């Protein structure tokens, strides 16, 4: 039965009943949370409220009985139609709550009652139990406090009397304390009493001294009847009343603490832990001097319970988080009574960072001004609770299905999550969250446990959703629930599942915390946006100048929402800054500053409730005057001159504005603030960190904090110490960043001496053209470019090869070689001619100084290995002396070049080795085995399809002589987005050519659709077809050069071999 | 200097020698013009942000000032060589001479990489440069301008230091200043307009009404935009422009047979002349391969983007209809292509004549600064038109008279003017 057919059964009656129950629950919860409420009044109000949750409120009567008191509805009368629930506290029955129907009513699940009403009554009873118990404690202690001034004689007796009635165990423990205390003070009567009760034990102790291996005999802890009265009597007679009161208070408190430690250590549900913490908070309003180990113990237990069980985390957190802090955290925690969950990695990271900043605020004024947006959390196991509540448990099995099926079914999973109902606790919690957060836009983010426990780069794999959070409370709540459901569903999305499968993490239980955070910003027109936002790293892995040290850090800054700084964008650029060297900019000429400035901005459209990207110039023209401190974001571009505006004097209507953040950098303490934050967090967390932040024009907010190593590209590569000399091609020991380039199949080496010998400008330019050709032909991201001096030189192109970014955009790494000339070593460019393009495309950069002491540079390998350049680009063969292309596998008998970079050691090496399938364990992530991203099935499947295309092609009809395969599919390096590169040798009529194109287009679209199912990527056509003629092949022009090429040659596919249907 | 390797100064001298042979210059003139008159090389100590002192190397080469104060840019370049600066200063001498403005040639710079310097440190370098040369540069001696990796900001720092040392206001010391700080109106459009002033005169000379012509333009940056505007005002029709697409890392040509609409295109163009291809398609433009601009069936080609665009290969794709190649960019035509153009009788307006509007406007800036009176926009454009028109005719007349290719004629006239000035002064 489909979901839709089921709908009519959900009658409006039932829906209304559900709504009534929810309303009742809200009202009850609100009632219990009202501060300082008189118990009797609360119970009477409860009796009024409860009927509203039942189907027939008008016939509903309530009876609540506890402590020998009975409370009844106004016209109460007993009847046969009743449901009763015990009111308990810590397992002990305090009383009962019963709901009666005054007359016979239509039958439902249990008599006239609905199942959901039974559940509702259970919840109400439970909350009532908590309330009563809490009140008991309050009574004891507020009562006691009131008396502090008077020291009424015998007041201690009243306390113990209450205790005896409400908490016998505690009472007995206190009496025991008292007994020992009296003995200790030498009270003869007391000593006798003790002697009477523990005779056995004393002999036991003596025996034990003789035989240490004999166990103690056990004895009952229970005092003989009447003995407690006797002890109290002695105490009353011999002790100072005031002292006695003090002692009892202290013992009670200590006892409560030990009770909490028990709770925490017994892995009880969060609701009880929460209650314990709340009680603690009430116990300790003035932070009394309790013994430290107890507090430490509680803190650690709480950290482990709520935040993380990672030892390193606990170690750091226990220095910065105090028990009292949890009370505040719990106030904004959404969980069910049975929850055992945690906050998840992202939430725990932010929470700890915010605590650290709060503790350091006094020492550093910059840090003192950093804020954290109001954040609510849903505990991680609520996802399972949610699924269970909706009978969605089997979705957990999704992960074991083939990935294409996962992808195919994912939209359905999303829909079933979105149509599911949330457990009342979640709804209630989120409703409270909305009450506090008001109509402020929100971001709903995942906070995965995997990220927490494995440190894997899981962020970004799961969804984050922005909500405008506009409209009535009902609309807002439903939108929020919808968003949470969608984020939940993303746990079962194909991308994270595939990612986990690749890393052997499939069997890890799915739990996902949720973080609901206020979006920082202001509303202008229909838009809501922070003035600016970004990410910052305490270590700089992309240095554009040798003067920038790693410790100088890196900031990626964008106007508006920070999404554009977090992601690497292909069509836009963030502003890059090194906080330790704010004066050194990536771009120095006005033209470059303008070209590499952000052009677009992400905002929330409050009217349409959407996340949007809009042009910056248009936004500033419209709202520049309304965005707080917008004048600090921009510079004015005029006649090729870039000028910082004079104070706030920006004409947003007329001026040609470029986002430079110049005012922000030079006129505000922003840089110092970020730097202070990074250095404090790095120091306290004992690891380099990356943070996300946003600024609303008034305050800087911290949005996220995690170890920098969570970003895979920033993990230092382990450099083997025992590399054989013959395998080491080069080493670098200056300006090294972290990372690894695992499988380099081709090296393009511009011979420095040969390049220097070129005598005309045309020849020098031709080298750049040759590199551009190679960039198109060599396997993408599997070759490196090595050249003398500065890549991208213009003007004085003797200093380095004249290339633009389009000539090099497929390389995996740009290497600049600085050979000593006479007594000086030339400066290198650090890639500055296209630095930001390299950063966004994740093309790495490495400078080599072969003449440095200790540096290895196996020049002979580069100059003597077979040079396949002339075969690859025959039309430029005359440059073969200068441009050398080394097919690494051919030169070494099947090996590849691996470049390992470790910034901690400031050392990088290029070594020959076997192609990797499973990479070595990385030191930063000892527990995670990285499999290479490229799963075998990407290329196998493509290869099979390519063979099919050739096999099914009707050569005569289409005028085709041969079909060749080249590129990543042929090389078995294809990944999820790879094309299938085909060369088709055609010699037919124009009509046939058209037919051929159509035939191939059909394949292309079809394969693209299949690939979309398998990988999620759609490119608009999976085939990359190049039609070549016999003449092309004879002349070896263009792609025809691939046929029979010396390196990476195209492979002919057997045609028309049938495989009929 | 290792023999056989590329040396820009050798190249500049060889070019000069060729023309000197043609002009049959005497040996003294040759000796004088083959080398700079003066070269300054000096140290600039700068206290860096971290407190350490770093010493930078500064240069100024004054190639020739027989026709007036030297004029030329200041380059900040990490691997500057004196030979590069010498070659560039010589080219400045010829460039000023070909448009017949009363300035000589100079060039200078500092060996440094601004990527490694904060703004404050760059300011100190600028001021240090001026301190070292304060007596050897100035409105009546040598007038610097922005160049590689220097901008209006650097010019203002230098001007400030110069005025500080000399105790007066000398805005004519330096050019490339922003409007309001001694800059001239018309600077943005000067090069593009200059290109079309020469084109207009060329058409006039060939007896062709611009209204009967159409053109294809490579590039849609500053030069191209203003060139197209003015050409359209003359009645011509640009049917194709090409532009670089930053996202696709390739260029495209955009064709509209009934003529492109500059204002509409500007609406979908970024600051750098990159045209949004999706939006322009909606506007009815045909999107072609970037190289297609050269293949169009037009009367005029205006390469206004990069060097080495019309090569031995691409020139073969050129339509037979093309009558004029007007070089808005620097060095768009290779020697191999020049040969083909010359054989086919295509009229060439060489780069350093066609795009001299920029340097002419710099001269105007200096003139206005010296008299501390700034012209209206119209006046600047009118004067620019006069200069460019006169310069074109001088070159064209010589080319006709001597049956020279325009590019050669331009060099001949420039070198001849400088040689004459030197001889008149008794220098040779």
Interface residues (C-beta under 8 A of the other chain):
Chain A: X544 X545 X546 X547 X570 X571 X581 X582 X583 X584 X585 X586 X588 X589 X590 X591 X594 X595 X599 X637 X638 X639 X640 X641 X642 X643 X656 X756 X757 X758 X759 X760 X761 X762 X763 X764 X765 X789 X790 X795 X796 X798 X799 X805 X806 X809 X826 X827 X829 X830 X832
Chain B: X2 X4 X5 X6 X8 X11 X49 X77 X78 X79 X80 X81 X84 X113 X114 X115 X116 X117 X118 X119 X120 X121 X148 X149 X151 X152 X153 X178 X179 X183 X187 X188 X246 X247 X249 X250 X270 X271 X272 X308 X334
